[in-house]
Structure formats: structure tokens, C-alpha cells
Amino acid sequence: MLRDLILTLYSLAYDRLARPLIFRDSAQDAHARAMNLLRKLDDQPQLLSALRLIHKLTFPAQPIQVGGVDLPHPLILAAGFIKGEGFSSEQEARTAADVRDIIPGWRAMPALVGAAEFGSFTRAPRMGNSGTVLWRDPASLSTQNRVGLKNPGALAAATFMARQREHLPAIYGINLAVSPGVSDQDQELAELKEMARTFTANRLRPSWYTLNLSCPNTRDDPTAHQTEQKARLLCGELADMLDAPLWVKLSPNLSGEQYAALLKTFAGVGVRAVIATNTVPLSAPDASTAGVGGGRLHPAALEAVRHLTSTQKQRGYPVDVIACGGVLDGVTLRHFARMGVRAYQYWSALIYHGPLAPALILKESR
């Protein structure tokens, strides 16, 4: 059929021509070039129409409902790609939002790939970490980052998105995260509620919100970011005040007992879906610790999903499990599907298989 022919030709062209050229640059330089390109595409109606046509030709309709959201197909671009620039102050971010595209890809990526999650956004803008913060490991089809929640902050992001309201995608999510370094639970809750009110006050209606409860630069959550008590407090308050379903993103490498306890709490407070997982912290090429996604994350994500789906089936909790971690092709998607997962997030697949990676994954998973 035409769709298969287009994707076959695309895959050959990307693997043999585009990827070798892209990989001549460092991961960080290539990402910067991609963001510059997306910023230009966001403002070109004719090119956006072309992206929508490509989507129509290459993505089969596979409607599914997960986490209280009707999706056109079971793949969602994970948070971290459409997140925006970093700024040193609220004023700087607000000023920039008035004059330019501060969230590159907000329009172009959904036009091409469909459902996407924006963010993570924190209450205040963040510049993120300095120096080299992005790496690739082609041998394992992995990516690694210590970006440090770089983003324009919730207020500037909401202001910018509200100004573009009529052009926002039909289906998208917003990922919220507490500012790094904040450990007081009352302050965490205050930040999250303020962000939620900010998006609501700007009359933004995402299809879902995700609370980034995970802490990707710790092992087995030693600083207690993902406990029953914290989940009950933060998720309960958010679920009550949001006008869209609440999802939660967790880390890998938690114990089976911790996943089970969290899932019970989520079911009790009205969380509709849990995303498993965020990146796994490992040593980076510069000897820092940075979150790994893609192939090297896949085994840990599989283990997390195994614990969550097992508990879900045993207890009958009305919380969907969305897999995230090394969804690179049809084979890795089926690893999760065999556990009963019906929806998946991806990120690293874009790096190794290009912008039509999700369409290729859908084709290969048939």
C-alpha cells in the first residue's frame, strides 16, 4: 500500500543520508539546529499544511482511549522535546513571549506526529545546566541528558500559548514539575496549584496534565520524591482542581512495593494514568550524572511496567499504564504490549529514526 511504500523510502533515505549528516554534529549542536528549524516551521502555514498531509499519508488511524483521553493512535511524543527556551527571569521570559516563538515545535511537531506532551514546565523560568548537556550512544540507540528542566516557566508558557490559542493542536498534554531544590511539601503543592491556575486562567484546555513526580537523577528515590504521602497530597489536590485528566510520570528502579503503593494512591485520588518511566541516572561522558533514555533505559522501563501492570490487574485499579522507555521500533513496543499496555511515549526514537519514527513504529508493530 502507499503508506508502506512512503515509509520504506523514508526509512532508507533517513538511515543512509540524513542520519549520517546529522550525526556529524554533536548531539547538542544537532538538537539546537532542530529547534531552530522547528521555530521556522511553526510560522509557515504552507509548510505546516505539508506536515499535516505527510501525517495523513503515513499515520494509520488507530483510535484509542487511555487515561481519559481519546487519542488518534497509541503513540505520544514524550515531554522534554517541546519544552521551550530557558530564561533567567520572569520578566525576560514574558518579554520574549510577546515577540517570538519561545516554545519551538509547539505547532510543527503535533502537525507531523499527532499527540504530544509539552514541558516540563516549572513555576519560574529556568536556564537549565550549562556546558554540554546532551549526548548520543548509537551503539545502544540511547540518548543522555542533564538539561536541568530548562524552560520558560509556566506563566510565560501559558501567556505564549494563549496568544496562539486558535492554532494549538487538538490533542496535547502539559507536563508540570516542581522546581529542583524545593523539598517542602507545602511549597511544592503551592507551586503546582499556581501553575495549574495559570494555565486555566489563560483559558487553555489541554487534553491532559502530567505531574512529573519522578526524580531522574536519583537511584531508587533516596530523597523520597515518590512516596504514598507525597503522591496523595500533590495528586489529590491537583486532580480536584484540574479540568482535564491527571497523569503522573514515575522513575525507573523503584521497588515493586513502592510501585504498588503509588498505584493504589493514584487510584484513590483520581489519577487516570501513570507514565513509566522517566530517564535512568547513569554516568555521562563528562563524568557527571545524566538521565539515559532509549535502548539503555528499556530494561528498567520494562521492569517498572511489569510491576505496575501486574498490580493493576490484580487490584482492578482504574489507572492506565503508559509505557515510556526505549520504544524505538515495533519489537520494543510489543515488549510493553504483551503486558497489556495500550499507549506509549517516545523521544529517543526521533534521534535514531527521524521525525517519522512514530509512523515507522506503528507500521512495524502491526
N, C-alpha and C positions, 0 to 999 in steps of 0.2 A: 504494500500500500504506500501511498505518497508519504505519509508521516514517517514510516520506517526508512524510506529512501533518503528523505531530507536529513534525518538524524544520523544515518550511516555516513553520508557525505560530510556532514558537520563534524562528526567524531574524527574522521580521517584528517580533515583539514586542521582541526584544533590540535590533535596529537602530533601531527607531523610538521605543521607550520607555525601555528600560533603559540603553542606552549613553549617550544624551544626558544622563540624570540622573547617571550615574556620572562622566561627563566634566566635570560642573560642578565637581567636586573636582579638586585636583591629582593627579597620578599617585601621589605618595607618600601623600596622605590616603586616596585610594581603596584603595590596597594595604593600609593599616592597617585600614580598615573591613572589607576582605575577610578579613584574618587574624582579626579579632575574630569575624566571622560563622562562619568555619571552626572556631574553637575551640569555639564553642557547638554547632555541628553534630556535632563529634567525640563529644560526650557525650549525644547524643539518639538512643537506639535506634530510636524510631519514625521520625524524620526520616531516619536512615541507611537504614532499610528502604525509605523512599520514594525515596532516591537510587539504591539498587540496582535498584528497579523501573524508574526512568527509564533507567538504564543498559541494562537488559534490553530495553526498548522501543525504544531509539534507536541502540544499537551492534550492528551485524551481527557474527555470529561469523565471523572470518577467521583461523583459527589458523595460526600460522607459527612456525618455529623459526629463531632468529637468535642468534648469539653464544653458542650452547649453552643457550639459554633458550627454553622453549615459551611463546609469547605468545598471548593470545586474539584479538588483532588487531594490525596493524603499527604502531600509534601509541603512544608512550610520553611521559608528561609529563616534561620535562627537569628536571634538578637546578636548584635555585635558587628553587623555589616552596614546596616542603615542606622547609624547612631549619631552622626553629625560631628562637627568640629569641636575642639576644645577651646575654652576661653578662661581668662584669669579672673574675670569679674562678671557680675550680673549685668552691669551697665554695658560692658563691652559686648556681651552676648546679645543683649536686647538691641543695641545699635546695629550690630551686624545683621540681625534677623530682619531689620527694616529695609536692608539694601541688597542682600544677596541670599543665595541658597546655602543655608548653614547645615542642611542635612542631605548631603549628596546621595542620590539614588532613591529618594523618597517617592519619586514618580516613575522613574525609568525601570527600577527593579521589579516592582509589582506588575508593571505593564508587561514585562517579559516572563516572569516566573510565577505570578499569581500571589498567593498568600505570603505575607512576610511579617516579621516582628520587628518593630522599631525600638531602638535603645540598645543597652540600658541607659535610662536617664536617672540622674541624681537630682536632689533638690537644688543644689547650686552648681554652676558650671565647674568643670574640671579640665585642667590641661593634660592630665594623664602623666605617665612616666616619660622621662627624657631619654635620649640616646636611642640605641637600637632596641626595638620592642616587638619586632615580627621576624619569624624565621619559617623556613620550609624544611621538611625532611622527605625528599622524593622517594627514597628507598621504602619508606613505610606509608607513603601517602598521608603524611601528617603535617599539621601546622602548629606553631607555638607562639604565644604572645604574652606580653606583660604590659599591655596598653594602659592599664590602670584606670578603667572607667572614664576615659576621655569622652566628654560630651558637652553640649551647650547648656545643660541644666534644664529642668522641667519648665520653668517659666518662659525662657526664650524658645524652647522647642514647641511649647503649646501656642505661643504667640505666632511663630512662623507657620505652624500647621493650620491654625485658624484662618490666617490670611489666605491660605491655599485650599480652604475647605472644599470648594467645589471640584477640585482636582484630586482630592485624596482618593486612594484606591477603595474599592467596595469592601474589601476584606483585609484587615490588618490588625495587628496587636501592638500594645505598648508595654514595654518591659521597664519596671521600676526597681531601683536598687537604693538601699541606704548608703549614705556616704561612707567610704572607708574611714576607719578610725573612730566611728561612732559606736559606742558599746552600751550606752544607757538605753534601756528598752523604751522608756517614755519618750526619749528624744528620737529613737528610731521610728516609733509609731507616729510621732508628730510630723516627722519628715514625710513619711509615706502618705499620711492623710492630707498634708498640704499639697503634695504633688497630685494626688487624686482630685482634690478640689480645683487645682489649677487647670487640669485638662477638662474637667466638667464645666468650669466657669467659662471656658473658651468654646463651649458647645461642640466639643469633639466627642465623637461616639465610636471609639474603636470596637472591633468585634470581640476583643477580649483584652484583659490586662494580665501580665505575668509579674509576680513578685519574685525577684531574684534573691531567694533566701540562701542560695549557695554561697560558699566562700572558696573560690577555686584555688587559692594559694595556701591552703592548709590541708593537712592529711587527717582523715577521719575526724574532721571538725573539732580539733582540740580546744578551740576558743568558744565552743558551744553556740555557734550561729544557727544550728539546725536542731533545736530541741522541741519537745512537745509544748513546753510552756511558752516559748517564743512564738512558735507557729500558731498556737491558739490565740495569743494576744494580737499579733500582727494580721494574720489571715482573717480572724473573726471580725475585727474592726473594718478591714478593707472590704470583705465580702458584703458586709451590711451596707456600706456607703456607695459602692460602685454600681453603675447602671449597665454593666457588662459582666460576663463570666470572669471569675478569677482563676488563673492558673498559677502554679508555683514551680520554680526551677530548683533542682537539688544538685548536690555534688555527687561524684562517684566516691567509692571507698568508705561509705558509711557501713555500719554493721547491719545485718539483716534485722535485728531487733529495732534499730533506730529507724530504718525504712518503714517497718510495720507500725511503729508508734506514730510516726509522722503521717502515714496514710490514714490511720484511724482518726487523728486530729483533723486532717483535711476534710474527711467525710463529715465530721461532726460540725464543722463551721461553714460548710458550703463551698469549699474549693471544688471546682469542676474538673480540673486536670492537673497532673504532675508531669513535668518535663524532666526526663532522666537521660543525660546528665549534662552538667557544665563540664569545663575542661578539667584535666587531672594535672596537679602541680608536679613538675619534674625539672631537673637541672637543664638550663638553657646553654647554648654555645658560649655565652659570655660568663658562665658560672652563676648567673642569677637563677632564681626560681621563676618559672613561667608556665602558664597553662597550656597543655597539649590537647589538641583536637585531631580528628581524623583517625587514621589507622591505629595509632598507638593508644588512643582513647577507647577504641571499640571494645576490647575485652572487659574493661572496667564498666563501661556503659551497659554491656550485656548482663553483667552480674547484678548491677543495680536494677535493671528492668526485670530480671528474673525474680528478685526478692519482691518487687512491687507488684508484679502481675500475679505472683503466687498468693500474696496476701489479699489482693483484690478479689481473686476468685474464691478463696476460702471464706472470706468475710462478707462478700457481696457488696463492698463499698461502691457507691455511685461516683467514683473518681476515675476518669480515663487516664491511661498511661501513654504519654507521647515520647517516643524514643528519640534520642539525640546523642550522637557519638559514633563517628565513623560510618555514617550512612553515605557510602561512596558509590554504590552500584546496586544492581538487583540482588546480588548474593548477600551483601551486608544488610540490605533491607529485609530480606527473608529471614535472616537470623532473628530479628526482632518480631517479624510477623508470626513466626512459629510459636511465640509466647502469647499471642493474642493481641499484639499491638496493631492499631489500625491507622495511626498517623505518625509522621516522622519529621524531625527538623534536620537541616543540613547546613554546612558552612564550608568546610574544607573541600567538599566535592567541587565547589566553584573553582578552586585554585587548580585542581588537577584535571578537571573535565570541562572547564569553561562555563559560560553563562547559561548554557542549555543543559547543564548537569542534571537538574531535576527531571527534565524530559527524558534524558537517557536512562535515569534510574527507573522511571515509570515503565519505559519500554522494556528494560531488562528484567523487570520484576513480574511481567505478565506470566 
